[in-house]
Amino acid sequence: MPSGAGAKKLLILAGVGLTVLMLVGFVFGAIGSAMFGTEQFLDKPEIHLSPQPIFPASTRNESLGLSEVAESASEDGSEEEAHFTPMSASKIAVTNTLLSAWFATIVIILFFVLGARKRSFVPGRFQSVIEVLYEGVLGFCTSVLGPEMARRAFPVIATIFFFVLFNAWLALLPFYQFVGFVQGGEIKAHLLKSAGTDLNMPLALALISFVFVEYYGLRAHGLGYFKKFFAFGKLLRGKPSGVIDVFVGFLEGVSELVRVVSFTFRLFGNMTAGEILVIMITFLVPFVATQFVFGLELLVGLIQAVIFASLTVVFLSVAVRHEEH
């Protein structure tokens, strides 16, 4: 490792190199080309908000219009743009977001299996990282739920946390943006696309969280758990104040269902906005400026994972400790 004067020279060279790349990216990006009349380094990107079918190939080509484009191009020698058509509900295909979710799942399993494979009393770096993550999530669950309930809830809470986190962070890898199916020199469908940008994935996680909370609420209080939603006791006894209890119970029921919507669109909105931001900054100011957005997206992914898991823990705590007042 260089030290002293050598380290200072390397830092200066790195700083100069980054500055030059920043200026070059600005001049040849969309903003600089509009100001100085230079040629753009990158073409205008296509942003695909909907998940796209990848396999089987016939469904992919039909959805992207690639078959029709190829036929028309071969007949008249011209090039036409392919237009994406959403799949019908009757067709089943592997989408790029589903493939991304499978990829993230495999990475998570390998990460923890390999990290815990050679356990030792004095942990190495990899094992230390695994233990810190494990103890961090378990410690938070314990602080909110107590030791016994935390051990029961930990597998689901940890799965939600790491699934959201790894999906967000893996989507920043370069091949997510540059590997796909090409037509006319342009990528018409990316092989992998962040699962968080597919509304189905956040909705699935939200429903898992909802069912998980309600299940343990019922397990802790039996059918009495429904009293907070259907508080007709005072009203049936002829007490006018029972109307307030009924109204409060109605609000409790609505708030439980609204959680599914809020969980879904919070994660979906942040992940989709982040992907669009990365693509647009890469187009406007290539090279170095994009790295600042990557740093922001790393933080956003961590925050979203913490929020999703934390709110599930808090709602679970309220459900299992609920008491009628």
VMD Tcl script that draws the C-alpha trace (Angstrom):
set ca {
  {0.00 0.00 0.00}
  {1.45 3.45 -0.94}
  {1.90 5.89 1.88}
  {3.06 9.44 2.44}
  {3.89 11.35 -0.74}
  {2.88 8.39 -2.96}
  {-0.61 8.24 -1.44}
  {-1.06 12.00 -1.90}
  {-0.10 11.74 -5.57}
  {-2.58 8.92 -6.11}
  {-5.33 10.94 -4.46}
  {-4.52 13.96 -6.59}
  {-4.50 11.86 -9.78}
  {-7.78 10.22 -8.80}
  {-9.32 13.63 -8.11}
  {-8.11 15.01 -11.44}
  {-9.36 11.92 -13.28}
  {-12.81 12.15 -11.68}
  {-13.00 15.87 -12.48}
  {-12.10 15.23 -16.12}
  {-14.70 12.46 -16.37}
  {-17.28 14.76 -14.80}
  {-16.56 17.48 -17.37}
  {-16.53 15.02 -20.28}
  {-19.80 13.50 -19.11}
  {-21.38 16.93 -18.87}
  {-20.17 18.07 -22.29}
  {-21.22 14.89 -24.11}
  {-24.37 14.24 -22.08}
  {-27.82 15.44 -23.10}
  {-27.45 18.74 -21.22}
  {-24.00 19.56 -22.61}
  {-24.93 18.57 -26.16}
  {-27.88 20.95 -26.04}
  {-25.67 23.78 -24.73}
  {-22.51 23.27 -26.82}
  {-23.81 21.41 -29.87}
  {-21.71 18.32 -29.18}
  {-22.75 14.79 -30.13}
  {-24.52 12.88 -27.37}
  {-22.60 9.99 -25.84}
  {-25.80 7.96 -25.25}
  {-29.03 7.74 -27.19}
  {-32.31 8.68 -25.56}
  {-33.17 5.77 -23.22}
  {-36.38 3.76 -23.30}
  {-37.98 3.45 -19.87}
  {-40.15 0.36 -19.51}
  {-42.40 0.74 -16.49}
  {-44.30 -2.52 -16.96}
  {-42.65 -5.92 -16.38}
  {-41.83 -7.59 -19.69}
  {-42.08 -11.30 -20.54}
  {-38.73 -12.98 -21.13}
  {-39.55 -16.68 -21.46}
  {-40.97 -18.37 -23.48}
  {-39.53 -16.61 -26.54}
  {-42.82 -16.73 -28.47}
  {-44.64 -14.79 -25.76}
  {-41.76 -12.31 -25.50}
  {-41.71 -11.66 -29.24}
  {-45.47 -11.28 -29.38}
  {-45.53 -8.86 -26.45}
  {-42.65 -6.77 -27.81}
  {-43.83 -6.92 -31.41}
  {-40.46 -8.29 -32.49}
  {-41.91 -10.88 -34.87}
  {-43.96 -8.32 -36.77}
  {-41.01 -5.92 -36.92}
  {-38.72 -8.60 -38.33}
  {-41.28 -9.51 -41.01}
  {-41.89 -5.92 -42.10}
  {-38.16 -5.17 -42.16}
  {-37.42 -8.19 -44.32}
  {-40.20 -7.37 -46.78}
  {-39.55 -3.69 -47.51}
  {-36.01 -3.31 -46.19}
  {-37.05 -0.65 -43.69}
  {-36.75 -0.60 -39.91}
  {-39.77 -0.16 -37.66}
  {-39.88 0.29 -33.93}
  {-41.24 -2.49 -31.78}
  {-44.06 -1.49 -29.45}
  {-44.61 -3.17 -26.13}
  {-48.03 -4.72 -25.56}
  {-48.90 -5.88 -22.01}
  {-49.59 -9.60 -21.67}
  {-53.14 -10.78 -21.38}
  {-54.24 -12.36 -18.11}
  {-54.67 -15.76 -19.79}
  {-50.97 -16.09 -20.66}
  {-48.25 -17.31 -18.31}
  {-44.65 -16.22 -18.78}
  {-41.49 -15.53 -16.81}
  {-41.05 -11.75 -16.66}
  {-37.80 -9.88 -16.12}
  {-38.97 -8.77 -12.66}
  {-39.80 -12.35 -11.65}
  {-36.41 -13.48 -12.93}
  {-34.82 -10.71 -10.86}
  {-36.69 -11.88 -7.75}
  {-35.40 -15.43 -8.30}
  {-31.88 -14.11 -8.79}
  {-32.07 -12.08 -5.56}
  {-33.40 -15.13 -3.69}
  {-30.49 -17.27 -4.88}
  {-27.98 -14.57 -3.91}
  {-29.51 -14.25 -0.42}
  {-29.40 -18.02 0.14}
  {-25.81 -18.29 -1.07}
  {-24.77 -15.26 0.98}
  {-25.99 -16.70 4.27}
  {-25.18 -20.36 3.55}
  {-21.60 -19.62 2.53}
  {-21.18 -17.17 5.39}
  {-22.32 -19.69 8.00}
  {-20.84 -22.82 6.41}
  {-17.52 -22.72 8.28}
  {-18.52 -21.42 11.67}
  {-15.75 -20.79 14.17}
  {-15.50 -19.45 17.71}
  {-13.34 -16.60 16.42}
  {-15.31 -15.45 13.34}
  {-13.68 -14.29 10.14}
  {-14.80 -11.22 8.22}
  {-17.56 -12.94 6.29}
  {-18.95 -14.71 9.34}
  {-18.74 -11.43 11.29}
  {-20.89 -9.69 8.69}
  {-23.47 -12.48 8.86}
  {-23.55 -12.34 12.66}
  {-23.91 -8.56 12.72}
  {-26.85 -8.70 10.30}
  {-28.48 -11.58 12.18}
  {-28.06 -10.00 15.60}
  {-29.16 -6.60 14.34}
  {-32.51 -7.83 13.00}
  {-33.08 -10.17 15.95}
  {-32.14 -7.45 18.44}
  {-34.65 -5.02 16.94}
  {-37.43 -7.65 16.97}
  {-36.60 -8.46 20.60}
  {-36.70 -4.82 21.67}
  {-40.21 -4.41 20.27}
  {-41.80 -7.85 20.69}
  {-39.91 -9.42 23.57}
  {-37.62 -12.48 23.39}
  {-40.23 -15.21 22.89}
  {-42.32 -13.49 20.23}
  {-39.19 -12.21 18.50}
  {-37.91 -15.75 17.95}
  {-41.22 -16.72 16.37}
  {-41.44 -13.67 14.13}
  {-37.76 -13.45 13.20}
  {-37.79 -15.77 10.12}
  {-40.55 -13.78 8.39}
  {-39.25 -10.34 9.42}
  {-35.68 -11.18 8.36}
  {-36.88 -12.60 5.04}
  {-38.86 -9.43 4.27}
  {-35.94 -7.19 5.25}
  {-33.23 -8.97 3.26}
  {-35.46 -9.64 0.25}
  {-36.31 -5.94 -0.12}
  {-32.71 -4.90 0.55}
  {-31.03 -7.32 -1.86}
  {-33.58 -6.63 -4.61}
  {-32.90 -2.91 -4.36}
  {-29.12 -3.19 -4.22}
  {-28.68 -5.89 -6.88}
  {-30.70 -3.77 -9.34}
  {-27.81 -1.25 -9.33}
  {-25.44 -3.77 -10.94}
  {-24.48 -2.74 -14.51}
  {-25.84 -5.82 -16.28}
  {-29.36 -4.94 -15.14}
  {-29.25 -1.96 -17.51}
  {-27.13 -3.33 -20.36}
  {-28.18 -6.97 -20.84}
  {-31.38 -7.64 -22.73}
  {-33.05 -8.45 -26.04}
  {-32.02 -6.12 -28.85}
  {-33.95 -4.99 -31.90}
  {-32.59 -2.36 -34.27}
  {-29.58 -1.73 -32.06}
  {-31.74 -0.90 -29.01}
  {-32.66 -2.97 -25.97}
  {-36.38 -3.62 -26.18}
  {-36.58 -5.78 -23.04}
  {-34.06 -6.05 -20.21}
  {-33.23 -9.55 -19.06}
  {-33.42 -8.43 -15.41}
  {-35.45 -5.61 -13.92}
  {-35.76 -4.70 -10.24}
  {-38.59 -6.74 -8.71}
  {-39.58 -3.71 -6.65}
  {-40.67 -1.91 -9.83}
  {-43.28 -4.61 -10.46}
  {-46.41 -3.79 -8.46}
  {-47.03 -7.50 -7.91}
  {-43.94 -7.96 -5.72}
  {-44.63 -5.13 -3.22}
  {-48.28 -6.23 -3.13}
  {-47.26 -9.83 -2.39}
  {-44.98 -8.68 0.44}
  {-47.72 -6.41 1.80}
  {-50.22 -9.28 1.81}
  {-47.69 -11.57 3.55}
  {-47.14 -8.92 6.20}
  {-50.90 -8.40 6.61}
  {-51.71 -12.12 6.95}
  {-48.74 -12.60 9.29}
  {-49.91 -9.84 11.64}
  {-53.56 -10.93 11.64}
  {-52.63 -14.58 12.20}
  {-50.65 -13.84 15.34}
  {-53.31 -11.40 16.51}
  {-55.88 -14.21 16.30}
  {-53.48 -16.68 17.88}
  {-52.85 -14.36 20.83}
  {-56.46 -13.34 21.51}
  {-58.65 -15.91 19.79}
  {-61.95 -14.69 18.39}
  {-61.78 -11.82 20.88}
  {-59.31 -10.21 18.48}
  {-62.25 -9.19 16.29}
  {-63.75 -7.12 19.12}
  {-61.60 -4.16 18.14}
  {-63.25 -4.20 14.69}
  {-66.81 -5.12 15.73}
  {-67.34 -3.33 19.04}
  {-71.12 -3.73 19.35}
  {-71.13 -4.62 23.07}
  {-72.26 -1.27 24.49}
  {-74.66 -0.61 21.63}
  {-76.43 -3.96 22.19}
  {-76.75 -3.12 25.89}
  {-78.56 0.06 24.93}
  {-75.76 2.52 25.72}
  {-75.62 5.47 23.29}
  {-71.83 5.67 23.70}
  {-71.70 2.35 21.84}
  {-72.10 4.29 18.58}
  {-68.62 5.74 19.15}
  {-67.20 2.25 19.73}
  {-68.75 1.02 16.49}
  {-67.29 3.95 14.59}
  {-63.84 3.44 16.14}
  {-64.01 -0.25 15.24}
  {-64.86 0.67 11.65}
  {-61.82 2.97 11.54}
  {-59.65 0.17 12.96}
  {-60.79 -2.17 10.20}
  {-60.14 0.43 7.50}
  {-56.68 1.18 8.91}
  {-55.78 -2.53 8.80}
  {-56.73 -2.77 5.12}
  {-55.09 0.53 4.20}
  {-51.77 -0.86 5.42}
  {-51.71 -3.20 2.42}
  {-52.12 -0.25 0.05}
  {-49.58 1.96 1.83}
  {-46.99 -0.82 2.07}
  {-47.42 -1.65 -1.62}
  {-47.21 1.82 -3.13}
  {-44.49 3.10 -0.79}
  {-42.08 0.40 -1.93}
  {-43.24 0.38 -5.55}
  {-43.06 4.18 -5.86}
  {-39.58 4.50 -4.37}
  {-38.06 1.65 -6.37}
  {-39.61 2.80 -9.65}
  {-38.59 6.42 -9.10}
  {-35.05 5.33 -8.26}
  {-34.71 3.29 -11.44}
  {-35.98 6.17 -13.58}
  {-33.60 8.57 -11.83}
  {-30.57 6.35 -12.49}
  {-31.48 6.00 -16.19}
  {-32.11 9.72 -16.69}
  {-28.96 10.89 -14.88}
  {-26.91 8.42 -16.95}
  {-28.42 9.98 -20.08}
  {-28.11 13.62 -18.96}
  {-24.62 13.51 -17.38}
  {-22.83 10.16 -17.95}
  {-19.92 8.72 -15.98}
  {-19.14 10.19 -12.56}
  {-22.43 11.98 -11.83}
  {-24.24 8.64 -11.92}
  {-22.22 7.38 -8.95}
  {-23.79 9.94 -6.64}
  {-27.22 8.62 -7.64}
  {-26.05 5.06 -6.98}
  {-25.02 6.13 -3.48}
  {-28.44 7.67 -2.95}
  {-30.16 4.52 -4.19}
  {-28.12 2.35 -1.81}
  {-29.45 4.49 1.03}
  {-33.02 4.43 -0.30}
  {-32.93 0.62 -0.62}
  {-31.75 0.28 2.97}
  {-34.39 2.72 4.23}
  {-37.20 0.93 2.39}
  {-36.12 -2.45 3.78}
  {-35.94 -1.03 7.31}
  {-39.34 0.69 7.00}
  {-41.10 -2.39 5.60}
  {-39.68 -4.73 8.24}
  {-40.03 -2.22 11.11}
  {-43.67 -1.43 10.41}
  {-44.46 -5.14 10.23}
  {-42.84 -5.60 13.65}
  {-44.69 -2.62 15.14}
  {-48.07 -3.71 13.76}
  {-47.42 -7.24 15.03}
  {-46.64 -5.85 18.47}
  {-49.92 -3.89 18.50}
  {-51.87 -6.97 17.36}
  {-50.51 -9.42 19.95}
  {-50.69 -6.92 22.83}
  {-54.08 -5.45 21.99}
  {-56.38 -4.94 24.92}
  {-59.92 -3.71 24.88}
  {-60.39 -0.43 26.74}
}
mol new
graphics top color blue
foreach p $ca { graphics top sphere $p radius 0.5 }
foreach p [lrange $ca 0 end-1] q [lrange $ca 1 end] { graphics top cylinder $p $q radius 0.2 }
display resetview
